[in-house]
Amino acid sequence: MKLDVQFFARYREVLGVDAEQIEGDFATIEQLRGHLLQRGGDWQVLAEHGLMCARNQELCAVGELLADGDEVAFFPTVTGG
């Protein structure tokens, strides 16, 4: 399966990439995240508590099922006052 993966805000800054296409056999966003974490180094930023994600531009949980061609976005929790 091919996925379009996007990184926003601080994740984009830390990783130095805003998007990439990833091929693999991932049933859920959590499995995709695990694959990215295996890269080590700066990619560990995706292990932080409070990570938010979206599938096809809709907020979802990391347990969300994936399908070929999905767009997945990772972004940190947004806070404001």
The 8 nearest C-alpha neighbors of each residue, nearest first, counted from 0:
[[1, 67, 22, 23, 24, 2, 68, 66],
 [0, 2, 22, 68, 67, 21, 20, 23],
 [3, 1, 68, 69, 21, 20, 70, 4],
 [2, 4, 20, 70, 19, 71, 69, 21],
 [5, 3, 71, 19, 18, 72, 70, 20],
 [6, 4, 18, 72, 17, 71, 73, 19],
 [5, 7, 17, 11, 73, 10, 72, 18],
 [6, 8, 11, 74, 10, 73, 9, 17],
 [7, 9, 10, 11, 74, 12, 6, 75],
 [8, 10, 12, 11, 13, 7, 75, 74],
 [11, 9, 13, 12, 8, 7, 6, 14],
 [10, 12, 7, 6, 17, 14, 9, 16],
 [11, 13, 9, 15, 10, 14, 8, 16],
 [14, 12, 10, 11, 15, 9, 41, 44],
 [15, 13, 11, 16, 12, 10, 41, 42],
 [14, 16, 12, 11, 13, 17, 10, 41],
 [17, 15, 14, 11, 18, 6, 12, 19],
 [16, 18, 6, 11, 5, 7, 15, 19],
 [19, 17, 5, 4, 16, 6, 20, 3],
 [18, 20, 4, 3, 21, 5, 17, 16],
 [19, 21, 3, 2, 4, 1, 22, 18],
 [22, 20, 2, 1, 19, 3, 23, 4],
 [23, 21, 1, 0, 2, 20, 24, 25],
 [24, 22, 0, 25, 21, 1, 2, 31],
 [23, 25, 0, 26, 22, 31, 1, 30],
 [26, 24, 30, 27, 31, 23, 65, 28],
 [25, 27, 65, 64, 24, 30, 28, 66],
 [28, 26, 64, 29, 30, 65, 63, 62],
 [27, 29, 31, 61, 30, 63, 62, 32],
 [28, 30, 61, 32, 27, 31, 62, 33],
 [31, 29, 33, 27, 32, 28, 25, 34],
 [30, 32, 28, 34, 29, 33, 25, 35],
 [31, 33, 29, 35, 34, 30, 28, 36],
 [34, 32, 30, 36, 31, 35, 29, 37],
 [35, 33, 31, 37, 32, 36, 30, 38],
 [34, 36, 32, 37, 33, 38, 31, 42],
 [37, 35, 33, 38, 42, 34, 43, 39],
 [38, 36, 39, 34, 35, 33, 42, 43],
 [37, 39, 36, 35, 42, 40, 34, 43],
 [40, 38, 37, 42, 36, 43, 41, 35],
 [41, 39, 42, 43, 38, 36, 44, 37],
 [40, 42, 43, 44, 14, 39, 13, 38],
 [41, 43, 44, 40, 39, 36, 45, 38],
 [44, 42, 45, 41, 46, 36, 39, 40],
 [43, 45, 42, 46, 47, 41, 10, 13],
 [44, 46, 43, 47, 42, 36, 50, 32],
 [47, 45, 43, 44, 48, 36, 50, 42],
 [48, 46, 45, 44, 50, 49, 43, 75],
 [47, 49, 50, 46, 45, 75, 76, 51],
 [48, 50, 76, 51, 47, 75, 46, 74],
 [51, 49, 75, 48, 76, 47, 74, 52],
 [52, 50, 74, 75, 73, 76, 49, 53],
 [53, 51, 73, 72, 59, 58, 74, 60],
 [52, 54, 58, 57, 72, 59, 56, 71],
 [53, 55, 71, 56, 57, 70, 58, 59],
 [54, 56, 70, 57, 69, 71, 53, 72],
 [55, 57, 54, 53, 58, 70, 72, 71],
 [58, 56, 53, 54, 55, 59, 52, 71],
 [59, 57, 53, 52, 54, 56, 60, 51],
 [58, 60, 53, 52, 57, 63, 54, 61],
 [59, 61, 62, 63, 52, 58, 51, 53],
 [60, 62, 29, 28, 63, 59, 52, 27],
 [61, 63, 60, 27, 29, 28, 64, 59],
 [64, 62, 27, 61, 60, 28, 59, 65],
 [65, 63, 27, 26, 62, 28, 66, 61],
 [66, 64, 27, 26, 63, 69, 28, 67],
 [67, 65, 69, 68, 64, 0, 26, 2],
 [66, 68, 0, 1, 69, 2, 65, 70],
 [67, 69, 2, 1, 66, 70, 3, 0],
 [70, 68, 2, 67, 66, 55, 71, 3],
 [69, 71, 3, 55, 54, 4, 2, 68],
 [72, 70, 54, 4, 53, 3, 5, 69],
 [73, 71, 5, 53, 52, 4, 6, 54],
 [72, 74, 52, 6, 51, 5, 7, 53],
 [75, 73, 7, 51, 6, 50, 52, 8],
 [76, 74, 50, 51, 77, 49, 9, 73],
 [75, 77, 49, 51, 50, 78, 74, 48],
 [76, 78, 75, 79, 74, 51, 49, 8],
 [79, 77, 76, 80, 75, 49, 74, 51],
 [80, 78, 77, 76, 75, 8, 49, 74],
 [79, 78, 77, 76, 75, 49, 8, 9]]
